[in-house]
Amino acid sequence: MTEQYHMSSHDGTYTKEFEAKVTATYPEIVELERTAFYPLGGGQPSDRGIIEWNNTKTDIIDVRKKNRIRHMVKGDLPEVGSTVKGTLDWNRRYSFMRMHTSQHLVSAVVNELYNSDTVGNQIGEDKSRIDFKPLKLNKDQIDDVESKVNDYISEDLEVNISEELRSNLENNPEIRSSMSSGLWKMLPKSVTKLRVISIGDIDVCPCAGTHVMSLKEIGKVSFVKKDNKGSQKQRLTYVLD
């Protein structure tokens, strides 16, 4: 199984370059023993970048995970057993880190103020969206959410990565989590340990995505659009300043 730098620590998450041994190749696919490239998942797009070896350079155009991590490449393939240097498109990756952390924060605030669950999200490089249910906010209420979110950012709450037992989190009234009961139930029963992202004492959420170390890195959240999607579901779209 490929080791993923970002999974265990913030140091790993902020890794921009790395070296790794090639474990397998297929047409337009490279597998590595370890990687800093994030695979598509959890509403977050995959990373892009390059791998280099012996004065040869190949573009990483997509990364997918199904049992193992596959780097989709455009260019030459390295030999199995050789060592390559990977370099992330850091501006793209860091945008996703800021966006994904702000998604957790917005979800926590909407849950805090209106007891509404996050039922879907899509992280983008320039803007992101979150679907909530039940929710139907007017402009003044959305302004209240925006103000509360940015107040938390100004407090610069710490963002932590940890591993927790599912049994200690699920249905625990002492844990504030923006994860809905429905999403808890979607996790396979075989999953007993979870990678958890915590924001101060306001949110605890199982997540395998990439995140910044503190809220100050987000900047300012501004809502730019709301869409009523029917059945008490509302979509909020935001950008970061």
Protein Blocks (a to p, Z undefined) as FASTA:
>chain_A
ZZdfklmpmklmmpmbdcdddfbdcehiacdfbdfbdceeehiacddddddeehiacddf
bdcdehiacdddedddddehiacdddddfklmmmmmmmmmmmmmmmmmmmmmnopacfbd
cddfkbccdddddddddfklmmmmmmmmmmmmmnopacddddddfklmgopakbccfbdf
klmmmpcfklmbdcdddehjlbccddfbdcdfbfklnopaddfbdcdebjhiacdddddZ
Z
